[in-house]
């Protein structure tokens, strides 16, 4: 069991920690709907689900990276494969923005 002074000491030193994350990175997409703009589809006869906005966040190992950065780990290196497509570029942008 760790006591409060030990935890405080560890947290003060966290900016000197260097971490590497190798894992399964993915991009989580959250679609926010606008039900008031729905209409009946001509093709299916079912109501549409119009999207008001989309938000992307790193998921999988990306969540770990974001957590390490947010608690103040000094240097976080990320190792993975990223595609040269919309989602790969968004993932790289998200990591770049997070530092």
Backbone atoms as SQL, in Angstrom:
CREATE TABLE atoms (id INTEGER PRIMARY KEY, chain TEXT, resi INTEGER, resn TEXT, atom TEXT, x REAL, y REAL, z REAL);
INSERT INTO atoms VALUES
  (1, 'A', 1, 'UNK', 'N', 0.861, -1.184, 0.000),
  (2, 'A', 1, 'UNK', 'CA', 0.000, 0.000, 0.000),
  (3, 'A', 1, 'UNK', 'C', 0.900, 1.238, 0.000),
  (4, 'A', 2, 'UNK', 'N', 0.537, 2.184, -0.824),
  (5, 'A', 2, 'UNK', 'CA', 1.298, 3.425, -0.931),
  (6, 'A', 2, 'UNK', 'C', 0.617, 4.485, -0.057),
  (7, 'A', 3, 'UNK', 'N', 1.431, 5.247, 0.663),
  (8, 'A', 3, 'UNK', 'CA', 0.846, 6.284, 1.519),
  (9, 'A', 3, 'UNK', 'C', 0.887, 7.637, 0.791),
  (10, 'A', 4, 'UNK', 'N', 0.250, 8.639, 1.362),
  (11, 'A', 4, 'UNK', 'CA', 0.125, 9.954, 0.722),
  (12, 'A', 4, 'UNK', 'C', 1.478, 10.603, 0.422),
  (13, 'A', 5, 'UNK', 'N', 2.431, 10.626, 1.367),
  (14, 'A', 5, 'UNK', 'CA', 3.729, 11.236, 1.058),
  (15, 'A', 5, 'UNK', 'C', 4.465, 10.521, -0.092),
  (16, 'A', 6, 'UNK', 'N', 4.377, 9.196, -0.133),
  (17, 'A', 6, 'UNK', 'CA', 5.021, 8.450, -1.217),
  (18, 'A', 6, 'UNK', 'C', 4.378, 8.800, -2.564),
  (19, 'A', 7, 'UNK', 'N', 3.062, 8.880, -2.591),
  (20, 'A', 7, 'UNK', 'CA', 2.353, 9.234, -3.814),
  (21, 'A', 7, 'UNK', 'C', 2.723, 10.643, -4.268),
  (22, 'A', 8, 'UNK', 'N', 2.769, 11.560, -3.331),
  (23, 'A', 8, 'UNK', 'CA', 3.136, 12.940, -3.657),
  (24, 'A', 8, 'UNK', 'C', 4.554, 12.987, -4.246),
  (25, 'A', 9, 'UNK', 'N', 5.467, 12.230, -3.670),
  (26, 'A', 9, 'UNK', 'CA', 6.840, 12.181, -4.177),
  (27, 'A', 9, 'UNK', 'C', 6.864, 11.635, -5.610),
  (28, 'A', 10, 'UNK', 'N', 6.127, 10.563, -5.858),
  (29, 'A', 10, 'UNK', 'CA', 6.074, 9.983, -7.204),
  (30, 'A', 10, 'UNK', 'C', 5.489, 10.967, -8.217),
  (31, 'A', 11, 'UNK', 'N', 4.433, 11.651, -7.841),
  (32, 'A', 11, 'UNK', 'CA', 3.788, 12.601, -8.753),
  (33, 'A', 11, 'UNK', 'C', 4.691, 13.795, -9.048),
  (34, 'A', 12, 'UNK', 'N', 5.500, 14.193, -8.074),
  (35, 'A', 12, 'UNK', 'CA', 6.440, 15.292, -8.312),
  (36, 'A', 12, 'UNK', 'C', 7.525, 14.886, -9.308),
  (37, 'A', 13, 'UNK', 'N', 7.855, 13.617, -9.357),
  (38, 'A', 13, 'UNK', 'CA', 8.897, 13.115, -10.247),
  (39, 'A', 13, 'UNK', 'C', 8.366, 12.702, -11.627),
  (40, 'A', 14, 'UNK', 'N', 7.050, 12.743, -11.826),
  (41, 'A', 14, 'UNK', 'CA', 6.469, 12.192, -13.053),
  (42, 'A', 14, 'UNK', 'C', 6.946, 12.918, -14.312),
  (43, 'A', 15, 'UNK', 'N', 7.334, 14.169, -14.185),
  (44, 'A', 15, 'UNK', 'CA', 7.793, 14.909, -15.363),
  (45, 'A', 15, 'UNK', 'C', 9.154, 14.415, -15.860),
  (46, 'A', 16, 'UNK', 'N', 9.833, 13.586, -15.074),
  (47, 'A', 16, 'UNK', 'CA', 11.123, 13.035, -15.500),
  (48, 'A', 16, 'UNK', 'C', 10.974, 11.652, -16.149),
  (49, 'A', 17, 'UNK', 'N', 9.770, 11.124, -16.129),
  (50, 'A', 17, 'UNK', 'CA', 9.510, 9.789, -16.675),
  (51, 'A', 17, 'UNK', 'C', 9.445, 9.850, -18.200),
  (52, 'A', 18, 'UNK', 'N', 10.018, 8.829, -18.843),
  (53, 'A', 18, 'UNK', 'CA', 9.909, 8.666, -20.292),
  (54, 'A', 18, 'UNK', 'C', 9.185, 7.348, -20.535),
  (55, 'A', 19, 'UNK', 'N', 8.172, 7.380, -21.390),
  (56, 'A', 19, 'UNK', 'CA', 7.377, 6.177, -21.656),
  (57, 'A', 19, 'UNK', 'C', 7.255, 5.956, -23.156),
  (58, 'A', 20, 'UNK', 'N', 7.150, 4.705, -23.538),
  (59, 'A', 20, 'UNK', 'CA', 6.887, 4.344, -24.926),
  (60, 'A', 20, 'UNK', 'C', 5.631, 3.490, -24.958),
  (61, 'A', 21, 'UNK', 'N', 4.774, 3.763, -25.925),
  (62, 'A', 21, 'UNK', 'CA', 3.541, 2.992, -26.075),
  (63, 'A', 21, 'UNK', 'C', 3.550, 2.353, -27.463),
  (64, 'A', 22, 'UNK', 'N', 3.491, 1.021, -27.466),
  (65, 'A', 22, 'UNK', 'CA', 3.381, 0.250, -28.695),
  (66, 'A', 22, 'UNK', 'C', 2.084, -0.534, -28.560),
  (67, 'A', 23, 'UNK', 'N', 1.179, -0.326, -29.490),
  (68, 'A', 23, 'UNK', 'CA', -0.072, -1.039, -29.307),
  (69, 'A', 23, 'UNK', 'C', -1.043, -0.853, -30.449),
  (70, 'A', 24, 'UNK', 'N', -2.261, -1.209, -30.169),
  (71, 'A', 24, 'UNK', 'CA', -3.348, -1.152, -31.133),
  (72, 'A', 24, 'UNK', 'C', -4.020, 0.210, -31.016),
  (73, 'A', 25, 'UNK', 'N', -3.666, 1.111, -31.924),
  (74, 'A', 25, 'UNK', 'CA', -4.221, 2.453, -31.926),
  (75, 'A', 25, 'UNK', 'C', -5.432, 2.475, -32.847),
  (76, 'A', 26, 'UNK', 'N', -6.431, 3.188, -32.437),
  (77, 'A', 26, 'UNK', 'CA', -7.596, 3.356, -33.293),
  (78, 'A', 26, 'UNK', 'C', -8.141, 4.762, -33.069),
  (79, 'A', 27, 'UNK', 'N', -9.036, 5.153, -33.910),
  (80, 'A', 27, 'UNK', 'CA', -9.647, 6.462, -33.793),
  (81, 'A', 27, 'UNK', 'C', -11.122, 6.258, -33.497),
  (82, 'A', 28, 'UNK', 'N', -11.568, 6.706, -32.342),
  (83, 'A', 28, 'UNK', 'CA', -12.976, 6.616, -31.994),
  (84, 'A', 28, 'UNK', 'C', -13.712, 7.783, -32.635),
  (85, 'A', 29, 'UNK', 'N', -14.856, 7.508, -33.233),
  (86, 'A', 29, 'UNK', 'CA', -15.666, 8.546, -33.869),
  (87, 'A', 29, 'UNK', 'C', -17.009, 8.625, -33.154),
  (88, 'A', 30, 'UNK', 'N', -17.383, 9.828, -32.760),
  (89, 'A', 30, 'UNK', 'CA', -18.660, 10.070, -32.099),
  (90, 'A', 30, 'UNK', 'C', -19.515, 10.925, -33.027),
  (91, 'A', 31, 'UNK', 'N', -20.642, 10.385, -33.442),
  (92, 'A', 31, 'UNK', 'CA', -21.552, 11.086, -34.345),
  (93, 'A', 31, 'UNK', 'C', -22.702, 11.658, -33.524),
  (94, 'A', 32, 'UNK', 'N', -22.897, 12.968, -33.631),
  (95, 'A', 32, 'UNK', 'CA', -23.976, 13.638, -32.923),
  (96, 'A', 32, 'UNK', 'C', -25.090, 13.915, -33.918),
  (97, 'A', 33, 'UNK', 'N', -26.259, 13.374, -33.628),
  (98, 'A', 33, 'UNK', 'CA', -27.375, 13.432, -34.565),
  (99, 'A', 33, 'UNK', 'C', -28.228, 14.680, -34.377),
  (100, 'A', 34, 'UNK', 'N', -28.947, 15.021, -35.439),
  (101, 'A', 34, 'UNK', 'CA', -29.882, 16.150, -35.428),
  (102, 'A', 34, 'UNK', 'C', -31.260, 15.624, -35.817),
  (103, 'A', 35, 'UNK', 'N', -31.985, 15.057, -34.834),
  (104, 'A', 35, 'UNK', 'CA', -33.273, 14.425, -35.135),
  (105, 'A', 35, 'UNK', 'C', -34.286, 15.368, -35.798),
  (106, 'A', 36, 'UNK', 'N', -34.220, 16.643, -35.495),
  (107, 'A', 36, 'UNK', 'CA', -35.188, 17.589, -36.061),
  (108, 'A', 36, 'UNK', 'C', -35.037, 17.709, -37.579),
  (109, 'A', 37, 'UNK', 'N', -33.873, 17.353, -38.117),
  (110, 'A', 37, 'UNK', 'CA', -33.644, 17.460, -39.559),
  (111, 'A', 37, 'UNK', 'C', -33.952, 16.150, -40.291),
  (112, 'A', 38, 'UNK', 'N', -34.479, 15.160, -39.588),
  (113, 'A', 38, 'UNK', 'CA', -34.769, 13.862, -40.206),
  (114, 'A', 38, 'UNK', 'C', -35.887, 13.993, -41.236),
  (115, 'A', 39, 'UNK', 'N', -35.797, 13.144, -42.230),
  (116, 'A', 39, 'UNK', 'CA', -36.853, 13.056, -43.239),
  (117, 'A', 39, 'UNK', 'C', -36.992, 11.595, -43.624),
  (118, 'A', 40, 'UNK', 'N', -38.030, 11.284, -44.332),
  (119, 'A', 40, 'UNK', 'CA', -38.242, 9.902, -44.762),
  (120, 'A', 40, 'UNK', 'C', -37.431, 9.641, -46.028),
  (121, 'A', 41, 'UNK', 'N', -36.665, 8.567, -46.006),
  (122, 'A', 41, 'UNK', 'CA', -35.849, 8.190, -47.160),
  (123, 'A', 41, 'UNK', 'C', -36.740, 7.704, -48.289),
  (124, 'A', 42, 'UNK', 'N', -36.497, 8.217, -49.480),
  (125, 'A', 42, 'UNK', 'CA', -37.258, 7.794, -50.660),
  (126, 'A', 42, 'UNK', 'C', -36.988, 6.322, -50.965),
  (127, 'A', 43, 'UNK', 'N', -35.733, 5.892, -50.785),
  (128, 'A', 43, 'UNK', 'CA', -35.348, 4.527, -51.126),
  (129, 'A', 43, 'UNK', 'C', -35.891, 3.485, -50.154),
  (130, 'A', 44, 'UNK', 'N', -35.852, 3.799, -48.849),
  (131, 'A', 44, 'UNK', 'CA', -36.202, 2.777, -47.855),
  (132, 'A', 44, 'UNK', 'C', -37.528, 3.015, -47.157),
  (133, 'A', 45, 'UNK', 'N', -38.021, 4.245, -47.196),
  (134, 'A', 45, 'UNK', 'CA', -39.243, 4.568, -46.466),
  (135, 'A', 45, 'UNK', 'C', -39.012, 4.731, -44.972),
  (136, 'A', 46, 'UNK', 'N', -37.749, 4.688, -44.550),
  (137, 'A', 46, 'UNK', 'CA', -37.400, 4.828, -43.142),
  (138, 'A', 46, 'UNK', 'C', -36.894, 6.238, -42.870),
  (139, 'A', 47, 'UNK', 'N', -36.989, 6.688, -41.613),
  (140, 'A', 47, 'UNK', 'CA', -36.471, 8.023, -41.307),
  (141, 'A', 47, 'UNK', 'C', -34.944, 8.051, -41.393),
  (142, 'A', 48, 'UNK', 'N', -34.395, 9.152, -41.894),
  (143, 'A', 48, 'UNK', 'CA', -32.946, 9.330, -41.930),
  (144, 'A', 48, 'UNK', 'C', -32.460, 9.764, -40.552),
  (145, 'A', 49, 'UNK', 'N', -31.176, 9.714, -40.363),
  (146, 'A', 49, 'UNK', 'CA', -30.557, 10.157, -39.103),
  (147, 'A', 49, 'UNK', 'C', -29.456, 11.149, -39.445),
  (148, 'A', 50, 'UNK', 'N', -29.822, 12.396, -39.679),
  (149, 'A', 50, 'UNK', 'CA', -28.825, 13.396, -40.068),
  (150, 'A', 50, 'UNK', 'C', -27.781, 13.634, -38.974),
  (151, 'A', 51, 'UNK', 'N', -26.535, 13.783, -39.401),
  (152, 'A', 51, 'UNK', 'CA', -25.430, 14.007, -38.479),
  (153, 'A', 51, 'UNK', 'C', -25.185, 15.505, -38.348),
  (154, 'A', 52, 'UNK', 'N', -25.241, 16.006, -37.117),
  (155, 'A', 52, 'UNK', 'CA', -24.977, 17.421, -36.828),
  (156, 'A', 52, 'UNK', 'C', -23.485, 17.694, -36.768),
  (157, 'A', 53, 'UNK', 'N', -22.740, 16.779, -36.105),
  (158, 'A', 53, 'UNK', 'CA', -21.298, 16.954, -35.980),
  (159, 'A', 53, 'UNK', 'C', -20.643, 15.614, -35.647),
  (160, 'A', 54, 'UNK', 'N', -19.338, 15.565, -35.856),
  (161, 'A', 54, 'UNK', 'CA', -18.548, 14.363, -35.562),
  (162, 'A', 54, 'UNK', 'C', -17.352, 14.793, -34.721),
  (163, 'A', 55, 'UNK', 'N', -17.028, 13.983, -33.713),
  (164, 'A', 55, 'UNK', 'CA', -15.846, 14.247, -32.883),
  (165, 'A', 55, 'UNK', 'C', -14.994, 12.991, -32.884),
  (166, 'A', 56, 'UNK', 'N', -13.702, 13.161, -33.100),
  (167, 'A', 56, 'UNK', 'CA', -12.759, 12.041, -33.096),
  (168, 'A', 56, 'UNK', 'C', -11.855, 12.130, -31.879),
  (169, 'A', 57, 'UNK', 'N', -11.547, 10.982, -31.292),
  (170, 'A', 57, 'UNK', 'CA', -10.554, 10.907, -30.222),
  (171, 'A', 57, 'UNK', 'C', -9.750, 9.616, -30.389),
  (172, 'A', 58, 'UNK', 'N', -8.471, 9.640, -30.015),
  (173, 'A', 58, 'UNK', 'CA', -7.695, 8.404, -30.077),
  (174, 'A', 58, 'UNK', 'C', -8.286, 7.369, -29.112),
  (175, 'A', 59, 'UNK', 'N', -8.408, 6.143, -29.595),
  (176, 'A', 59, 'UNK', 'CA', -8.917, 5.057, -28.764),
  (177, 'A', 59, 'UNK', 'C', -7.870, 3.962, -28.649),
  (178, 'A', 60, 'UNK', 'N', -8.214, 2.899, -27.989),
  (179, 'A', 60, 'UNK', 'CA', -7.273, 1.797, -27.785),
  (180, 'A', 60, 'UNK', 'C', -6.035, 2.294, -27.057),
  (181, 'A', 61, 'UNK', 'N', -4.862, 1.998, -27.614),
  (182, 'A', 61, 'UNK', 'CA', -3.608, 2.438, -27.005),
  (183, 'A', 61, 'UNK', 'C', -3.506, 3.964, -26.987),
  (184, 'A', 62, 'UNK', 'N', -4.248, 4.631, -27.877),
  (185, 'A', 62, 'UNK', 'CA', -4.262, 6.099, -27.882),
  (186, 'A', 62, 'UNK', 'C', -4.815, 6.669, -26.588),
  (187, 'A', 63, 'UNK', 'N', -5.742, 5.964, -25.960),
  (188, 'A', 63, 'UNK', 'CA', -6.266, 6.397, -24.666),
  (189, 'A', 63, 'UNK', 'C', -5.162, 6.387, -23.618),
  (190, 'A', 64, 'UNK', 'N', -4.320, 5.367, -23.658),
  (191, 'A', 64, 'UNK', 'CA', -3.194, 5.279, -22.723),
  (192, 'A', 64, 'UNK', 'C', -2.251, 6.453, -22.935),
  (193, 'A', 65, 'UNK', 'N', -1.948, 6.755, -24.202),
  (194, 'A', 65, 'UNK', 'CA', -1.068, 7.882, -24.518),
  (195, 'A', 65, 'UNK', 'C', -1.647, 9.175, -23.954),
  (196, 'A', 66, 'UNK', 'N', -2.922, 9.424, -24.208),
  (197, 'A', 66, 'UNK', 'CA', -3.558, 10.643, -23.704),
  (198, 'A', 66, 'UNK', 'C', -3.525, 10.704, -22.180),
  (199, 'A', 67, 'UNK', 'N', -3.727, 9.568, -21.522),
  (200, 'A', 67, 'UNK', 'CA', -3.686, 9.544, -20.058),
  (201, 'A', 67, 'UNK', 'C', -2.284, 9.868, -19.541),
  (202, 'A', 68, 'UNK', 'N', -1.262, 9.304, -20.165),
  (203, 'A', 68, 'UNK', 'CA', 0.118, 9.588, -19.744),
  (204, 'A', 68, 'UNK', 'C', 0.451, 11.068, -19.902),
  (205, 'A', 69, 'UNK', 'N', 0.057, 11.642, -21.035),
  (206, 'A', 69, 'UNK', 'CA', 0.313, 13.067, -21.272),
  (207, 'A', 69, 'UNK', 'C', -0.448, 13.916, -20.256),
  (208, 'A', 70, 'UNK', 'N', -1.703, 13.548, -19.984),
  (209, 'A', 70, 'UNK', 'CA', -2.522, 14.377, -19.089),
  (210, 'A', 70, 'UNK', 'C', -2.039, 14.357, -17.641),
  (211, 'A', 71, 'UNK', 'N', -1.371, 13.279, -17.214),
  (212, 'A', 71, 'UNK', 'CA', -0.866, 13.263, -15.835),
  (213, 'A', 71, 'UNK', 'C', 0.538, 13.859, -15.734),
  (214, 'A', 72, 'UNK', 'N', 1.093, 14.283, -16.882),
  (215, 'A', 72, 'UNK', 'CA', 2.349, 15.013, -16.843),
  (216, 'A', 72, 'UNK', 'C', 3.604, 14.208, -17.078),
  (217, 'A', 73, 'UNK', 'N', 3.483, 13.005, -17.653),
  (218, 'A', 73, 'UNK', 'CA', 4.681, 12.230, -17.979),
  (219, 'A', 73, 'UNK', 'C', 5.548, 13.073, -18.908),
  (220, 'A', 74, 'UNK', 'N', 6.849, 13.118, -18.630),
  (221, 'A', 74, 'UNK', 'CA', 7.761, 14.018, -19.327),
  (222, 'A', 74, 'UNK', 'C', 7.863, 13.808, -20.820),
  (223, 'A', 75, 'UNK', 'N', 7.989, 12.575, -21.267),
  (224, 'A', 75, 'UNK', 'CA', 8.124, 12.287, -22.691),
  (225, 'A', 75, 'UNK', 'C', 7.388, 10.987, -23.000),
  (226, 'A', 76, 'UNK', 'N', 6.507, 11.052, -23.976),
  (227, 'A', 76, 'UNK', 'CA', 5.755, 9.862, -24.392),
  (228, 'A', 76, 'UNK', 'C', 6.028, 9.640, -25.873),
  (229, 'A', 77, 'UNK', 'N', 6.592, 8.489, -26.204),
  (230, 'A', 77, 'UNK', 'CA', 6.843, 8.121, -27.595),
  (231, 'A', 77, 'UNK', 'C', 5.788, 7.114, -28.026),
  (232, 'A', 78, 'UNK', 'N', 5.294, 7.299, -29.246),
  (233, 'A', 78, 'UNK', 'CA', 4.222, 6.458, -29.770),
  (234, 'A', 78, 'UNK', 'C', 4.752, 5.687, -30.968),
  (235, 'A', 79, 'UNK', 'N', 4.559, 4.367, -30.971),
  (236, 'A', 79, 'UNK', 'CA', 5.013, 3.526, -32.068),
  (237, 'A', 79, 'UNK', 'C', 3.832, 2.743, -32.619),
  (238, 'A', 80, 'UNK', 'N', 3.573, 2.926, -33.900),
  (239, 'A', 80, 'UNK', 'CA', 2.486, 2.217, -34.540),
  (240, 'A', 80, 'UNK', 'C', 2.511, 2.465, -36.026),
  (241, 'A', 81, 'UNK', 'N', 1.549, 1.924, -36.705),
  (242, 'A', 81, 'UNK', 'CA', 1.424, 2.104, -38.142),
  (243, 'A', 81, 'UNK', 'C', 0.178, 2.940, -38.384),
  (244, 'A', 82, 'UNK', 'N', 0.327, 3.931, -39.257),
  (245, 'A', 82, 'UNK', 'CA', -0.805, 4.808, -39.544),
  (246, 'A', 82, 'UNK', 'C', -0.979, 4.906, -41.056),
  (247, 'A', 83, 'UNK', 'N', -2.222, 4.870, -41.476),
  (248, 'A', 83, 'UNK', 'CA', -2.510, 4.975, -42.902),
  (249, 'A', 83, 'UNK', 'C', -2.521, 6.423, -43.364),
  (250, 'A', 84, 'UNK', 'N', -2.290, 6.615, -44.645),
  (251, 'A', 84, 'UNK', 'CA', -2.347, 7.951, -45.232),
  (252, 'A', 84, 'UNK', 'C', -3.761, 8.181, -45.766),
  (253, 'A', 85, 'UNK', 'N', -4.693, 8.266, -44.852),
  (254, 'A', 85, 'UNK', 'CA', -6.082, 8.515, -45.197),
  (255, 'A', 85, 'UNK', 'C', -6.662, 9.494, -44.185),
  (256, 'A', 86, 'UNK', 'N', -7.917, 9.814, -44.304),
  (257, 'A', 86, 'UNK', 'CA', -8.569, 10.771, -43.407),
  (258, 'A', 86, 'UNK', 'C', -8.357, 10.408, -41.937),
  (259, 'A', 87, 'UNK', 'N', -8.539, 9.148, -41.605),
  (260, 'A', 87, 'UNK', 'CA', -8.465, 8.735, -40.209),
  (261, 'A', 87, 'UNK', 'C', -7.026, 8.687, -39.700),
  (262, 'A', 88, 'UNK', 'N', -6.103, 8.255, -40.531),
  (263, 'A', 88, 'UNK', 'CA', -4.694, 8.262, -40.149),
  (264, 'A', 88, 'UNK', 'C', -4.186, 9.673, -39.913),
  (265, 'A', 89, 'UNK', 'N', -4.558, 10.586, -40.814),
  (266, 'A', 89, 'UNK', 'CA', -4.135, 11.979, -40.651),
  (267, 'A', 89, 'UNK', 'C', -4.772, 12.594, -39.403),
  (268, 'A', 90, 'UNK', 'N', -6.018, 12.245, -39.127),
  (269, 'A', 90, 'UNK', 'CA', -6.674, 12.773, -37.921),
  (270, 'A', 90, 'UNK', 'C', -6.003, 12.233, -36.667),
  (271, 'A', 91, 'UNK', 'N', -5.622, 10.959, -36.681),
  (272, 'A', 91, 'UNK', 'CA', -4.922, 10.373, -35.529),
  (273, 'A', 91, 'UNK', 'C', -3.605, 11.110, -35.291),
  (274, 'A', 92, 'UNK', 'N', -2.833, 11.329, -36.360),
  (275, 'A', 92, 'UNK', 'CA', -1.559, 12.028, -36.231),
  (276, 'A', 92, 'UNK', 'C', -1.790, 13.454, -35.726),
  (277, 'A', 93, 'UNK', 'N', -2.831, 14.110, -36.218),
  (278, 'A', 93, 'UNK', 'CA', -3.141, 15.469, -35.760),
  (279, 'A', 93, 'UNK', 'C', -3.490, 15.486, -34.276),
  (280, 'A', 94, 'UNK', 'N', -4.267, 14.516, -33.854),
  (281, 'A', 94, 'UNK', 'CA', -4.665, 14.429, -32.438),
  (282, 'A', 94, 'UNK', 'C', -3.421, 14.271, -31.544),
  (283, 'A', 95, 'UNK', 'N', -2.507, 13.388, -31.936),
  (284, 'A', 95, 'UNK', 'CA', -1.296, 13.183, -31.131),
  (285, 'A', 95, 'UNK', 'C', -0.405, 14.424, -31.156),
  (286, 'A', 96, 'UNK', 'N', -0.285, 15.048, -32.298),
  (287, 'A', 96, 'UNK', 'CA', 0.515, 16.257, -32.409),
  (288, 'A', 96, 'UNK', 'C', -0.048, 17.364, -31.526),
  (289, 'A', 97, 'UNK', 'N', -1.362, 17.495, -31.553),
  (290, 'A', 97, 'UNK', 'CA', -2.025, 18.524, -30.738),
  (291, 'A', 97, 'UNK', 'C', -1.837, 18.263, -29.246),
  (292, 'A', 98, 'UNK', 'N', -1.806, 16.997, -28.860),
  (293, 'A', 98, 'UNK', 'CA', -1.638, 16.638, -27.450),
  (294, 'A', 98, 'UNK', 'C', -0.194, 16.807, -26.989),
  (295, 'A', 99, 'UNK', 'N', 0.729, 16.932, -27.960),
  (296, 'A', 99, 'UNK', 'CA', 2.137, 17.106, -27.613),
  (297, 'A', 99, 'UNK', 'C', 2.846, 15.786, -27.465);
